[in-house]
Structures are given as structure tokens and as C-alpha cells.
Amino acid sequence: QRVPGAMLMSLPLDACELPPPPDPSAHLGFHNQKPRGKSYVGVAIKDGLLRLDQARGLADLASEYGAGELRLSAQQNILIPGLPDTQLHRVKDQLVALELGWSAAGFRAGLLACTGSVGCPFAQADVKRHAEELAQHLESQFSVEQPLTIRFSGCHHGCAEHGVADIGLLAVRDP
């Protein structure tokens, strides 16, 4: 029904439905791009931390096979666009050589932690280490069919946006 004086339609609440939650692992793996014949890969970065040789290796991959660019995802992973489909086997081999994967288990796909006390003066804990420990424990006990977001923030600034996760954790000091 039209609301008088408005250009918008009014719908009863029971006619509305929420969209499904975003899949935090949707960007991981190999995906077709336009134009056909090109793909991108979403590389899973364990704990959001890269070694120097891995960072250089990814840059080399992007230069040699891709569009010459690396993109960062909100989940602390890396996308390499513009990969020719005929070269994907070589890209996979080089990712394995760099000890990097393109998939993540149910808990790791949605796991996000801020820098923590290792790189931030405000952080109250080494949240990257705690996030890894939690992921290992959860994977040893459970499996999930639906994506689950777990976010660790090391302080009240909330850089990992713990307030919008399925499970949000905030480090605090013990008084």
C-alpha cells in the first residue's frame, strides 16, 4: 500500500524477511571472473599473519600470473585477481610451496582477531595466539555446517568488531 505523500511502499512486517547472513568463507578458493578464462583465488591467511617470504611469494604470483595486484579481504585474507584459467595448477603449486591454502575449516573461515598485544599498546592480551588456540580446540571437538563468525578484540577499541560476530570476545585485564 502507498503511504500518502511518500514514494515508498509500506509492507506489513510479516511480509518481510531478513537476508541470509554473509558467508565469511565465500571469497576463499578459486572463482571464475569476467571475462571468462580468468579466475581469482582467495588465499586463507592463518591468524591474519604472513611471513615475509609468503608476502613476497604472493606478490610474485600476482605479478607473474595475475593482474599484478593483491586485494585484502575484511577477514584478513588475500585475493589475487586476473589469473588465467590455464595457469591455475601452477598457482596452486606455488601456494602449497608457500605453505598457504585456499580453503579454511568452518571455524577458521569466520575467525578474525585484531593485532593484539604483540602489535598494539592498548591490547590486553595476545588475541591472535588465543584465537589460534580456540580454533584448534573447537576443530578438535566439533564441526559446523553453517558459517560461524568468531571475533577477538584485544581492547575496548574493538578493532576486530567483536560486537557483530556470532561469538564476540573482548580481552580485559583481571583486576
Disulfide bonds with the S-S distance in Angstrom:
none
